[in-house]
């Protein structure tokens, strides 16, 4: 786990970890885009999902920073990264 802001920033730049995040945000985008319109914040969530689907690399750094701030880093499992992405999706979407 990255401790301190400098370590979190370094963790967010790790190529293997950012590839793991890219996979997690693309999967989340696919799931969120198809969720029901009654889901709270759906429009903002789906708008972010569409943008992530078109350009996932443009969003990796933002999600990496948010996950690193939670202590999720390259030592985390895919499930932990996916759960972390889910936990910050609304914040990233402004929902």
C-alpha positions, 0 to 999 in steps of 0.5 A, spaced: 500 500 500 502 506 498 503 511 504 504 518 503 502 523 497 509 522 493 508 514 494 501 514 491 503 518 485 508 514 484 504 508 484 499 511 480 504 511 474 506 504 475 505 501 468 502 494 470 497 497 475 495 502 470 493 497 465 489 493 471 485 500 472 484 500 465 481 493 464 477 495 471 474 502 468 472 499 461 468 493 465 465 498 469 463 502 464 460 497 460 456 495 466 454 502 468 452 504 461 447 498 461 444 499 468 437 501 469 435 509 468 432 509 475 439 508 478 440 514 482 445 519 478 444 514 472 445 520 467 452 522 469 454 515 471 452 513 463 455 519 460 462 518 464 461 510 462 460 512 454 466 517 455 471 511 458 468 506 453 471 511 447 477 513 451 479 509 457 486 511 457 484 519 458 481 516 465 486 512 467 490 517 471 484 520 475 482 513 477 489 511 479 489 517 483 483 516 487 484 509 488 491 510 490 488 515 495 484 509 498 490 505 499 489 501 493 495 500 489 499 495 484 499 489 490 491 489 490 487 484 487 483 485 480 477 484 485 480 490 490 481 494 484 474 493 481 471 495 487 475 501 488 473 503 481 466 502 483 466 506 490 469 512 486 465 512 480 460 517 482 465 522 484 468 521 477 462 522 474 459 528 478 453 524 480 
